């Protein structure tokens, strides 16, 4: 199955090659140069939780522009799936080089995965969540080994007194310490990449809880618990918890995930507006009912439900880690039992719920779903005796893969730039730089980051940092689209003399554009097929 890991990683990397469609990346690039603020009020406190992400993407962009940044994120997305799939494929003993059945099974599995990856390829954007997934992938591989096998060096020390055993103990301890330091270092860095650093802490505590439950349920009646070991592991989790305090603005970083959760579920008034109005933060069920992204939304729901069902099957049908006292001493078997029956199904349920709440969380669900799905009996039976004798059985996956990559090549040839000028005002921003204005700028939220990056001297009205805005501000901002006359009055009061709005990819502003075009004191100063710039004449 190692062939499958390689194929999936390459496919993800290839499918991730498309222009920079996520408009927030330009805000991050602008902040890497200098912290960006809008001329409108923001909520306090302001903490830049994405600082390290911004510095990395800015370094790559400065080296090779948008093309290198796209290649960089493609490689990282391939790495994400490789990290999550590795525990699933390393337990399979198929020698796919020497075993034709193993090759066939990998090709069939890959064809199924490739269809899903191709449909959702535009989810593979360059966002802070990409690095969060890389960190989670490392935790996915290291933490179960670190927690479940901790204490094995004590067992080895009493196993024998020979020099070879003592050398093994030293090597094992070095690996243990290196793994622990790696996790702590990642957790420290993660606090400045994204507020989702809380997922690393929750994952570590989940591994600890399942391992403690195994030992407690199997051994409590006839062996004294090794409390020293478990207190050490709990202390390790506690150290991960306080990592935000080792940064400046530590208290604000510590509570930042609370704001993320609020924004996700819409508890506060401002978060409720965000959760209901921003497409990426709406549930795929809501998007499907609204007729937006119908194919992707429907398939998301199907895969999420399949993931929930798969988690239940893995939890109840596989060999439980509590089923035998032998698993306490057979550490490899115990590790696999905890991973297969408890940890991975639990993570699948958590990510499925997150994806069901908001469409943008689907990238958290997909690699976990693939990792758990690989261990199902469905994939194990793909190379059945009937399938081995069927030439069509082997040919169809190859044809499907060829068809998908043909479509991918066709879409790749259509890209004339790695900057999505259909979504950000590339030409309009250049015109605005050469034609400055004296008043204030009003812009669409998706264009704010790019405008701040290209023309930092002209402060924007709004950008992608919605978490910094209040509910009242959001309501006024959205009211301008529905009641353009209100904007005409506000523009006079707030000295807004220039407006830049999209013509195609965000139809919300059609009424405002038409109203400004018909107003006596507004005129079209610049337009292209995608954006329009309108100036007020009586400045």
Buried (B, 14 or more C-beta within 10 A) or exposed (E): BBBBBBBBBBBBBBBBBBBBBBBBBBBBBBBBEEEBBBBBEBEEEEBBBBBBBBBBBBEBBEEEEBBBBBBBBBEBBBBBBBBBBBBBBEBBEBEBEEBEBBBBBBBBBBBBBBBBBBBBBEBBBBBBBBBBBBBBBBBBBBBBBBBBBBBBBEEBBEEEEEEEBEEBBEEBBEBBEEBBEBBBEBBBBBBBBBBBBBBBBBBBBBBBBBBBBBBEEBBEEEEEEBEEBBEEBBEBBEBBBEBBEEBEBBEBBBEBBEBBEBBBEBEBEBBBBBBEBBEEBBBBBBBBEEEBBEEBBBBBBEBBEEBBEBBEBBBEEBEBBBEBEEBBEEBEBBBBBBBBBBBBBBBBBBBBBBBBBBBBBBBBBBBBBBBBBBBBEEBEEBBEEEBEEEEEBBEEBEEBBEBBBEEBEEBEEEEEEBBBBBBBBBBBBEBBEEEEBEBBBBBBBBBBBBBBBBBEEBBBBBBBBBBBBBBEBBEBBEEBBEBBEBBBEBBEEBEBBBBBBBBEBBEBBBBBBEBBEEBEBBEEBBBBEBBBBBBBEEE
